């Protein structure tokens, strides 16, 4: 087997930062062990840049991960979202070729989110917004969010959707870290909500990015379509579940090879596959191993996963060409 060409620089659409202030406020709200993880990760600019250089990652799109910025108080959530967004936009301003930024919104506070969306995209120059799969138990297909989808569609905005702990996780997670399984199912659940609520067909100009190689969507989209048509009376002439899911973008954070990327590509194609590291929540050693797995995997015919995902990212973010 020939050695894959690793000269193409990656574009990482799934990278995170934390700040001391953010961690302090999250802990004060009860997130000492966020999403059941042992603790909070360490992060700083130079360590992130060093890791990117080691893995030949040219640009990382930065966001705040779960548990997000809303801990129960709308005013506090608006202030915290503004704080982390100004920090993230500062990273992009100081290192425009190395960092991008997805702005946090204080959902489920829609009014506050509309204000922060305008500030982040119009004033800070953020590359898109980052949402969680649900907020206080409200999933993304809920009509409560329609004013936000209208504004995002008007802007042709990129929306990076990161999973979070589902409602009643105490019952289903079995005292294990929720990122192991529940994050995967929660991404699938909120995509199904967007499909069955008609959000994807009503707002086609929103560019949605979902994480972890599509979660459980590749094997379940056919089953969802069966229920849409046979059991719920959906019109077979309407866009199928599979077609709607093909309109989404997916990053390969987590364990993309040997099984997940081939399953996603077989189900939905590779035209919207993106690279994602999940650093700093994935430690540096895990990120390096994951990059190595991308390079060591069987490569697409006449192409590489590096070059393919970078071309896709440049279509989504023309400024990165």
DABEL-V113386 format. One record per pair of residues at least 12 apart in sequence whose ideal C-beta (glycine too) atoms are under 8 Angstrom apart, sorted by sequence separation. I is the first residue (numbers start at 1). J is the second residue. D is the distance in whole Angstrom. If there is no record, write none. Layout:
BEGIN
i=(I;I)
j=(J;J)
d=(D;D)
END
This chain:
BEGIN
i=(48;69;89;104;105;117;166;228;261;294;27;88;103;165;169;228;277;26;88;89;103;194;250;277;69;88;225;85;88;163;166;225;23;103;165;224;225;85;103;250;85;163;164;166;191;222;275;64;84;163;166;221;222;103;140;163;165;221;252;18;81;164;245;246;250;251;252;18;81;101;103;129;163;166;187;245;246;249;250;251;252;253;64;80;81;101;102;105;107;163;187;191;221;248;249;250;251;252;253;254;18;63;81;101;102;103;104;105;107;187;242;247;249;251;253;17;62;80;101;102;103;104;105;161;188;191;242;246;16;100;102;103;108;187;188;78;102;107;108;129;131;133;183;184;187;188;217;62;77;128;129;130;131;132;133;161;183;188;195;253;62;108;128;129;130;131;132;133;134;137;185;187;270;275;17;35;78;81;85;89;107;117;127;128;129;130;131;132;133;184;185;214;275;34;35;74;77;93;128;130;132;134;183;184;188;192;196;15;34;92;114;118;133;134;195;78;82;85;92;110;114;117;121;214;256;275;69;74;77;81;85;89;92;110;113;117;255;273;274;275;31;68;69;70;89;108;121;196;214;254;257;261;273;62;69;70;78;82;89;110;114;201;213;253;256;257;59;60;61;62;63;70;74;78;86;88;107;110;201;210;213;255;256;270;274;275;58;59;60;61;62;63;68;70;85;208;209;210;211;212;213;257;258;273;274;12;31;58;59;60;61;62;64;117;208;209;210;211;213;257;272;26;30;59;61;63;85;107;208;209;210;212;213;256;271;22;29;207;209;211;212;252;270;274;29;105;201;204;211;213;200;219;261;10;12;15;17;26;218;10;11;15;16;17;18;25;45;49;52;195;214;218;221;9;10;11;12;14;15;16;17;22;159;161;200;213;217;221;8;9;10;11;12;13;15;16;159;161;163;200;212;213;218;219;7;9;11;12;14;16;49;141;156;157;158;159;160;161;162;163;195;218;6;11;45;139;140;149;153;156;157;159;161;195;213;214;217;218;25;139;142;152;153;154;156;158;160;213;217;134;141;153;163;133;140;141;149;150;153;214;252;133;139;140;141;143;149;152;191;214;25;134;141;142;102;133;134;141;133;149;191;252;22;102;141;140;22;21;22;249;19;68;19;67;70;209;211;61;64;66;70;61;63;68;211;249;19;17;17;17;128;128;66;68;63;65;66;67;66;67;61;63;66;179;209;207;66;35;36;35;36;36;36;36;37;36;35;36;37;35;36;35;14;13;14;35;158;158;127;127;14;13;14;65;60;100;57;60;57;100;55;51;48;48;55;51;55;54;57;56;13;51;55;14;43;47;51;13;42;14;41;41;41;37;56;58;61;14;13;15;59;13;14;15;16;18;11;12;13;14;15;16;17;11;12;14;15;16;10;12;15;16;12;10;6;4;4;4;8;10;9;6;8;11;5;7;8;10;11;4;6;10;13;5;9;5;8;11;11;13;11;11)
j=(60;81;101;116;117;129;178;240;273;306;40;101;116;178;182;241;290;40;102;103;117;208;264;291;84;103;240;101;104;179;182;241;40;120;182;241;242;103;121;268;104;182;183;185;210;241;294;84;104;183;186;241;242;124;161;184;186;242;273;40;103;186;267;268;272;273;274;41;104;124;126;152;186;189;210;268;269;272;273;274;275;276;88;104;105;125;126;129;131;187;211;215;245;272;273;274;275;276;277;278;43;88;106;126;127;128;129;130;132;212;267;272;274;276;278;43;88;106;127;128;129;130;131;187;214;217;268;272;43;127;129;130;135;214;215;106;130;135;136;157;159;161;211;212;215;216;245;91;106;157;158;159;160;161;162;190;212;217;224;282;92;138;158;159;160;161;162;163;164;167;215;217;300;305;48;66;109;112;116;120;138;148;158;159;160;161;162;163;164;215;216;245;306;66;67;106;109;125;160;162;164;166;215;216;220;224;228;48;67;125;147;151;166;167;228;112;116;119;126;144;148;151;155;248;290;309;104;109;112;116;120;124;127;145;148;152;290;308;309;310;67;104;105;106;125;144;157;232;250;290;293;297;309;99;106;107;115;119;126;147;151;238;250;290;293;294;97;98;99;100;101;108;112;116;124;126;145;148;239;248;251;293;294;308;312;313;97;98;99;100;101;102;107;109;124;247;248;249;250;251;252;296;297;312;313;52;71;98;99;100;101;102;104;157;248;249;250;251;253;297;312;67;71;100;102;104;126;148;249;250;251;253;254;297;312;64;71;249;251;253;254;294;312;316;72;148;244;247;254;256;244;263;305;55;57;60;62;71;263;56;57;61;62;63;64;71;91;95;98;241;260;264;267;56;57;58;59;61;62;63;64;69;206;208;247;260;264;268;56;57;58;59;60;61;63;64;207;209;211;248;260;261;266;267;56;58;60;61;63;65;98;190;205;206;207;208;209;210;211;212;244;267;56;61;95;189;190;199;203;206;207;209;211;245;263;264;267;268;76;190;193;203;204;205;207;209;211;264;268;186;193;205;215;186;193;194;202;203;206;267;305;187;193;194;195;197;203;206;245;268;80;189;196;197;158;189;190;197;190;206;248;309;80;160;199;199;83;83;84;312;83;132;84;132;135;274;276;127;130;132;136;128;130;135;278;316;87;87;88;91;207;209;162;164;160;162;163;164;164;165;160;162;165;281;316;316;183;164;165;165;169;173;175;176;177;177;177;178;179;178;179;179;160;160;162;183;316;317;317;319;209;209;211;281;277;317;275;279;277;320;277;279;279;280;287;284;288;288;291;291;249;287;291;251;280;284;288;251;280;253;280;281;283;281;306;310;317;274;274;276;320;275;276;277;278;280;274;275;276;277;278;279;280;275;276;278;279;280;275;277;280;281;279;291;295;295;296;299;304;306;306;304;306;309;304;306;307;309;310;304;306;310;313;306;310;307;310;313;314;316;317;320)
d=(7;4;5;8;6;6;8;8;7;7;8;4;7;5;6;6;7;8;8;8;7;8;6;7;6;7;5;8;8;8;6;4;5;3;6;4;6;5;7;8;6;8;7;7;6;8;7;5;5;4;5;5;7;7;7;7;8;5;7;6;8;7;8;5;6;8;7;6;5;7;4;7;4;7;5;6;7;4;6;5;6;4;7;8;6;8;7;6;6;5;6;8;5;7;8;7;7;6;6;7;5;7;5;5;6;7;8;8;7;7;7;8;6;3;4;5;5;7;6;5;5;6;6;7;8;6;7;7;7;4;6;7;4;8;4;5;4;4;5;6;6;6;8;6;4;4;6;6;4;6;7;8;7;7;7;7;7;5;7;7;8;5;3;6;5;5;6;5;6;4;7;8;7;8;8;6;7;8;7;7;8;7;6;6;7;8;7;7;6;4;6;8;8;7;7;7;6;8;6;6;4;7;8;6;6;6;7;7;5;7;6;8;8;7;8;4;7;8;8;6;6;6;6;8;7;4;5;4;7;5;5;4;8;6;6;7;8;7;5;7;5;7;8;5;6;7;7;8;5;8;5;7;6;6;6;6;7;7;6;6;6;8;6;8;7;7;7;7;8;7;7;7;6;7;7;7;7;6;6;6;8;8;6;6;6;7;7;6;6;4;5;4;8;7;6;8;7;7;8;7;5;8;7;6;5;7;8;7;7;7;7;7;5;8;5;4;5;5;8;4;6;6;8;6;6;7;7;8;7;7;8;5;7;8;7;7;3;7;6;5;4;7;8;7;7;8;7;7;8;5;5;7;8;7;5;4;5;7;4;6;8;6;7;8;7;7;7;7;7;6;8;5;6;5;5;6;7;7;5;6;7;8;6;6;6;4;8;8;8;7;7;5;4;5;7;7;7;7;6;8;8;6;7;8;8;4;8;7;8;5;6;7;5;6;5;5;5;5;6;7;5;4;6;8;8;7;5;6;4;8;7;7;7;7;8;5;7;7;8;5;8;7;8;8;7;7;8;5;8;7;3;5;8;4;6;5;8;7;5;8;8;6;4;6;8;8;5;5;7;7;6;8;7;7;7;7;6;3;4;7;7;7;7;5;5;7;7;7;6;8;8;5;7;8;6;7;6;6;7;6;7;8;4;7;8;6;6;7;7;7;8;8;6;7;6;6;7;6;4;7;7;7;7;8;8;6;8;7;7;5;8;6;8;7;5;4;7;5;7;4;8;6;7;7;8;8;7;7;6;8;8;6;6;6;7;7;8;8;7;8;8;6;7;7;7;5;6;7;8;8;8;6;4;5;4;7;7;5;7;5;4;6;7;8;8;8;8;8;5;7;6;7;3;6;7;7;7;6;5;6;7;7;7;6;6;5;5;6;5;5;8;6;8;7;5;5;7;5;6;6;8;8;4;7;5;8;4;7;5;6;6;6;6;8;7;8;6;4;7;8;8;6)
END
